[in-house]
Amino acid sequence: MEKLYSIQEVSRILGISKDTLRYYDRIGIVSPTREENRYRRYSKEDLIDLMNIQIMQYADFSLDEIRGKFIFHKMDNIDPAYYKEVAEFLDAKNADIRRKIAHLNKASRLLDVAAETLRNFNNERDHDLAKLVREIYKDIQKGEVEIPKEGCGEHQS
């Protein structure tokens, strides 16, 4: 007989709160079996699904993306076109992450240069900072950088 795990055990083993496990059950991302007393019982397969969910969240996937694309073992006779669709989705997600990394690297560089300029102000450092600011502003104008709108309500037209 396969060992089944209580919500308490799964929470302890995987470091996922019981509330999160209940939420995953409620939205259908992981659906453990229920005993007569309605207690959730998780199989080894459920634990593997939960570990995969943690990994995918680490890779910046939303729960909707995970639920929509990655519950393979629950599907019978998967069409090879589905694998291709998922691979294309992964490629797009990876491209998005690489854009974010490039943006964050440039933002980090800006902060480094600005802090160094303020620490040791001179004309050369000020010129380097101004050059970097112009470069970033050109990226913004080309639409290569998405500017968050929160906190700017009074400035929007």
C-alpha angles and dihedrals in degrees: 000000000000116000113246122202129218121233088252092055093046091048091052096043097047101026093237117138118245089238090057091049090051090049092051088052092048093052093042099243092123119011114191120195119261128229122219088268088056093246114148116246118193124209126212087258090055090052090051089050090051092050090050090050090053090051093048091048088051086055088054099257117150121229089249090055091047094048092046100047115019114049094103102152091058091060123081120216100002113211113237088230087065090059089051091050091051092047090053089048090052091049091052091047090050091050089051091051091049090052090051091049091051090049093048092047090053092046090050091050090051092052092047092051093044093050092046091048091053093046095050107017117195136139094262094053091044089051091050091051093048090049092051092047090053090049092052092045090053089053089052092050091050089053093244091126124056111218115209114238099207115112093020099087096121091051098050120099 
